[in-house]
Amino acid sequence: MTTHRLSPQRLADEHGWVLVSATILTLLMLAIALVAAGLIDNGTRRTREQRERESALNVDEGVLYAQSLVMQTAWPSANEIDPVTGREQYYPVKCTSSSSDRRCPNPASLVAANSGSPGSAVFANVDELANVTWQTKVRDNGGALATAYDPAQADASQGAGCPIPAALAGSTACTYDANRDRELWVQSQAIVRGKPRNVVARLRLEQLVESVPRTAVVSGALSITNSGNHNNTPIIDATGSQVLVRCADANDTKCANFKPVQVTPGVPRSDATAPNLMDAEMLQRFKQRAIMDGNYYPGCPTDPWDLSGRVVWVEGCTSPPSLANRVPTTPCGPNKPPGLDPDCVNSETNPGLLIWHCGIAEMSGGWSYRGLLYVVNNSDGTCAPSMPARGDGTCSTANAADHNRDAIITDGGFGVWGVVAVDGAACLKLGSNGIQVTFDRRVFDAVESYGTVGLVQNTWRELNPKAF
């Protein structure tokens, strides 16, 4: 058998394929690594984009709800300037992240990118530190937007149903609650690092039913000044409730001055602990509603003086004029109680709340107020020093020129179909030819202030990101 031996030269030969194989394997591994790195980078990029889109949606919703908070204290109710505050009652065509308008969300408190104090902003994550913009639109739910929101119709005219304020000349957008149903569309768009999101919702100004003492008549003292043939004429019909006075003794004529039959059923009851109708916080809510509704009146009435409305607030009337034949009225309707004048402020189905905050109310003339007539008599301590709380638990004499003890004086056929309330120790002085107060508990349904601005269920939706 022949034996073959490898020579030393062949053993040292380096011309084989090992190096080639190793190089190919290295290249393959490098290619796989590059592909894997690309996949990881793409996944990271997609994760970042998704995070940015989520941040944009969070900002967008936050802006929408920030707009609702502004609307809660400044509901756009008309195309006019508020005569009390001097502020616009309509909204701008749009708000932006660079706006400083009081009717717009505050940019400084929303997103860090738009704030001089980023640390105090609501939205301040890494995506919201720069390159963020947003804008909002407020629109009435009328015209082409009555049933659903169409971004293409958001700036379209609603015609005669929405007169455009002079300050917005050139625009046709309806930026206030023209149909007065307490509902508005709000569209908001936010762009975070180039990623836009766009949402819309219909928002409603909620009404808050307030709880108040349900007494037909309550005051510090009571005086019915009818005389002669009217001694036996009913003046207060409190059937279903009662008449309360806060003075010490309802049998004392200085506390409750009346003749038999003038108060029915029974007689006034003395209750020194009888609470005021409202506390200071509740009063503030009703004042805010009156302002938002355009029913806030500083000072005394001017001719004509419209007292109709769900909530009307009169502030600081120290020398009230005669309201006879100066108050717009409407027929009370067939269910008006006997004895009251047939011409009413408000109606049977829509009673109101008339709040006389400071000063004295003198109601005269042939008309009836349908609702709750309430004289606050500075019970909240916010009236000017020249208008302190009135009364000492007694009433002024019949023909006194100085009525510092009295909060309400009525005569000449004026009446109330509902409830009369006077806070504190002041006197309710009634002097007419017939019935002046007829109790109706239904008017308590009108004691509603405004609460929050909330989202109408099933109206939130996301729009085309660029449809603004």
Beta strands, then each sheet from edge to edge (+ up, - down):
strand 1: 95-96
strand 2: 132-140
strand 3: 183-192
strand 4: 195-209
strand 5: 217-219
strand 6: 221-224
strand 7: 236-237
strand 8: 243-245
strand 9: 256-257
strand 10: 263-264
strand 11: 269-270
strand 12: 296-298
strand 13: 311-315
strand 14: 330-331
strand 15: 343-345
strand 16: 352-356
strand 17: 361-364
strand 18: 368-375
strand 19: 406-411
strand 20: 415-422
strand 21: 427-430
strand 22: 437-439
strand 23: 448-455
strand 24: 461-462
sheet 1: 1+ 2- 3+ 4- 23+
sheet 2: 1+ 2- 3+ 4- 24+
sheet 3: 10+ 7+ 22+ 20+ 5+ 8+ 11+
sheet 4: 9+ 6+ 21+ 19+ 17+
sheet 5: 10+ 7+ 22+ 20+ 18+ 15+ 14-
sheet 6: 10+ 7+ 22+ 20+ 18+ 16+ 13+ 12+
end
